Amino acid sequence: MARILIVEDEADLRMSLEEDIRRQGYETAVAEDGERGLELGKKGPWDLILLDVMLPKMDGFDVCALLRKAGVSAPIVMLTA
């Protein structure tokens, strides 16, 4: 089963994404802010990371850069408004 990490601070969007993705048969984990997203991202392996740009504590660009620096090679899709 593919594993997808969702890093999104907006609760309604985060829950909707998680529900839709799980309904398709994927395993998910969620983070509400950049720091938690970075922490979970490093604990992979992930098949995909959905990463919001505007996050509390650390923005998505910084999370992405730090994940790459840590050797995380999972595809990352940046979510923007």
C-alpha positions as CSV (number, residue, x, y, z in Angstrom):
1,M,0.0,0.0,0.0
2,A,1.4,3.4,-1.0
3,R,2.1,5.9,1.9
4,I,1.2,9.5,1.5
5,L,2.1,12.3,3.9
6,I,-0.2,15.3,4.0
7,V,1.2,18.6,5.5
8,E,-1.6,21.1,5.6
9,D,-2.7,23.6,8.3
10,E,-6.2,24.2,7.1
11,A,-8.3,21.6,9.0
12,D,-11.1,21.2,6.5
13,L,-8.8,20.7,3.5
14,R,-6.5,18.4,5.5
15,M,-9.4,16.2,6.6
16,S,-10.9,16.2,3.1
17,L,-7.6,15.2,1.4
18,E,-7.0,12.5,4.0
19,E,-10.5,11.1,3.6
20,D,-10.3,11.1,-0.2
21,I,-6.8,9.5,-0.3
22,R,-7.7,6.8,2.2
23,R,-10.9,6.0,0.3
24,Q,-8.7,5.2,-2.7
25,G,-6.8,2.7,-0.6
26,Y,-3.7,4.6,0.4
27,E,-2.2,4.9,3.8
28,T,-1.9,8.5,5.1
29,A,-0.3,10.5,7.9
30,V,-1.0,14.2,8.5
31,A,0.8,17.1,9.9
32,E,-0.7,20.5,10.8
33,D,2.5,22.6,10.6
34,G,5.9,22.7,9.0
35,E,7.9,21.4,12.0
36,R,5.7,18.3,12.4
37,G,5.7,17.8,8.6
38,L,9.5,17.8,8.6
39,E,9.6,15.4,11.5
40,L,7.2,13.0,9.9
41,G,8.8,13.5,6.5
42,K,12.1,12.2,7.8
43,K,10.4,9.1,9.3
44,G,9.3,7.8,5.9
45,P,9.6,6.1,3.6
46,W,6.8,8.0,1.7
47,D,5.6,7.4,-1.8
48,L,4.3,11.0,-2.0
49,I,4.3,14.1,0.2
50,L,1.6,16.7,-0.3
51,L,3.1,19.9,1.2
52,D,1.3,23.2,1.7
53,V,3.4,26.3,1.0
54,M,2.0,28.6,3.7
55,L,2.3,26.7,7.1
56,P,2.8,27.8,10.7
57,K,6.2,27.4,12.3
58,M,8.0,26.7,9.1
59,D,6.9,27.3,5.5
60,G,6.6,24.6,2.9
61,F,9.7,25.8,0.9
62,D,11.9,25.4,4.0
63,V,10.4,22.0,4.8
64,C,11.0,20.8,1.2
65,A,14.6,22.0,1.3
66,L,15.3,20.4,4.6
67,L,13.7,17.1,3.5
68,R,15.9,17.0,0.4
69,K,19.0,17.9,2.5
70,A,18.1,15.0,4.8
71,G,18.0,12.6,1.8
72,V,14.3,12.3,1.5
73,S,13.7,11.5,-2.2
74,A,9.9,11.0,-2.2
75,P,8.1,13.1,-4.8
76,I,6.7,16.3,-3.3
77,V,3.7,18.1,-4.6
78,M,3.4,21.7,-3.3
79,L,-0.1,23.0,-2.5
80,T,-0.8,26.7,-3.0
81,A,-3.9,28.8,-2.8
